[in-house]
Amino acid sequence: MTIPYETPRHWILYDPGAIQNELLGAKAALLALTQIPYQRSWAEQLQQIQLKREVAGTSRIEGAEFTERELDAAMRETPEQLV
């Protein structure tokens, strides 16, 4: 015996006018951020910071704790040096 799926009624009702300001603000912020000319060095530094955060988080999940100094030393090495 199969149970037919019933589409919920009124499960996502909202007042578009009530959230219009928030949506416009979010869209304006996004457009502003996409138009800012970043210097390449800034973007590279941000990528390095994000990579360090990801590596540190993954190592904590796996039970290993790296100090900031150890993480910096590991990131300076090339893949060939790590083998």
C-alpha positions as CSV (number, residue, x, y, z in Angstrom):
1,M,0.0,0.0,0.0
2,T,1.5,3.3,-1.0
3,I,0.9,6.5,0.9
4,P,0.3,9.4,-1.5
5,Y,2.3,12.6,-0.9
6,E,0.2,15.6,-0.1
7,T,1.6,19.0,-0.8
8,P,1.4,21.2,2.3
9,R,-0.9,24.1,2.1
10,H,0.3,27.5,3.1
11,W,3.7,26.3,4.1
12,I,5.6,29.2,2.8
13,L,3.4,32.2,3.0
14,Y,5.0,35.5,3.6
15,D,4.5,39.2,3.0
16,P,6.9,40.2,0.2
17,G,6.6,43.9,1.2
18,A,7.7,43.1,4.7
19,I,11.1,41.6,3.6
20,Q,11.7,43.9,0.6
21,N,14.0,46.3,2.4
22,E,16.2,43.4,3.6
23,L,16.3,41.8,0.2
24,L,17.3,45.1,-1.5
25,G,19.9,45.7,1.2
26,A,21.4,42.2,0.6
27,K,21.4,42.7,-3.1
28,A,23.0,46.1,-2.9
29,A,25.8,44.8,-0.6
30,L,26.4,41.9,-3.0
31,L,26.6,44.2,-6.0
32,A,28.9,46.6,-4.1
33,L,31.3,43.8,-3.2
34,T,31.4,42.5,-6.7
35,Q,32.4,45.9,-8.1
36,I,35.2,46.6,-5.6
37,P,38.6,46.3,-7.4
38,Y,40.7,44.1,-5.1
39,Q,44.5,44.1,-5.3
40,R,45.8,40.7,-6.2
41,S,48.0,40.6,-3.0
42,W,44.9,41.1,-0.8
43,A,43.1,38.2,-2.5
44,E,46.1,36.0,-2.1
45,Q,46.5,36.8,1.5
46,L,42.8,36.2,2.1
47,Q,43.1,32.8,0.4
48,Q,46.1,31.9,2.6
49,I,44.2,32.9,5.8
50,Q,41.2,30.8,4.7
51,L,43.4,27.8,3.8
52,K,45.0,28.0,7.3
53,R,41.6,28.1,8.9
54,E,40.4,25.1,6.9
55,V,43.6,23.1,7.7
56,A,43.4,24.0,11.4
57,G,39.7,23.0,11.5
58,T,40.4,19.7,9.8
59,S,43.3,18.8,12.0
60,R,41.2,19.5,15.1
61,I,38.5,17.3,13.8
62,E,41.1,14.5,13.3
63,G,42.5,15.1,16.8
64,A,45.7,16.8,15.9
65,E,46.5,20.3,17.3
66,F,48.9,22.4,15.3
67,T,50.3,25.6,16.6
68,E,50.2,28.7,14.4
69,R,54.0,28.4,13.9
70,E,53.8,24.7,12.8
71,L,51.0,25.5,10.4
72,D,53.0,28.4,8.8
73,A,56.1,26.1,8.5
74,A,54.0,23.4,6.8
75,M,52.5,25.9,4.3
76,R,55.9,27.2,3.3
77,E,57.0,23.8,2.1
78,T,56.3,22.7,-1.4
79,P,54.5,19.3,-2.0
80,E,57.8,17.8,-3.1
81,Q,59.4,18.7,0.2
82,L,56.6,17.1,2.2
83,V,57.2,13.6,0.5
